[in-house]
Amino acid sequence: MQEIGFSLYTDMLNAAVASLRQGREPDMAHPLGVTTEINLHTPALLPNDYCGDIHQRLMLYKRLANCNTPEELDDMHQELIDRFGLLPEPAQTLLDSHRLRILAKTARHQQGGCIRRSDPDSVHPESADRPDEDHHDDPEQTAHQDGRAGQVTD
């Protein structure tokens, strides 16, 4: 517990207990499940001059990470604007990356591990194709799990 920290330990313990309650064996190889890594090659953060208190920023990062639906993320977006004003570019990029994470998770469950986007040179969550559209034959519109398109990996 000292090596991973109390928060991560409790998250892992809660995931194991939830698995046991559902009658499943906890997955010790991947205790927190599959995660999606998104690298936009641009700063994605809440700047100090936007939210000056480090403890508030850490709590906001955790809450953003716990958003599982676009609606929850929209609520967080509105809360940030209400509390701190319009989002600077790095904060907007942070929300965009979380929106992509949510879309990737949905695509992974519905399409077997990919998220499609309309422009291979830029990533804009609002322009991502919906998972029910079929573009598997078009490599320009598919970012695969292995990261060949350089944007979304699991």
HUMO-V845866 format. One record per run of one state. SS is the DSSP state (2 for helix, 1 for strand, 0 for the rest). FROM is the first residue (numbers start at 0). TO is the last residue. If there is no record, write none. Layout:
# HUMO-V845866
{{SS	FROM	TO} {SS	FROM	TO}}
This chain:
# HUMO-V845866
{{0	0	4} {2	5	20} {0	21	35} {1	36	37} {0	38	52} {2	53	64} {0	65	68} {2	69	83} {0	84	87} {2	88	110} {0	111	113} {1	114	115} {0	116	123} {2	124	126} {0	127	137} {2	138	140} {1	141	142} {0	143	144} {1	145	145} {0	146	150} {1	151	152} {0	153	153}}
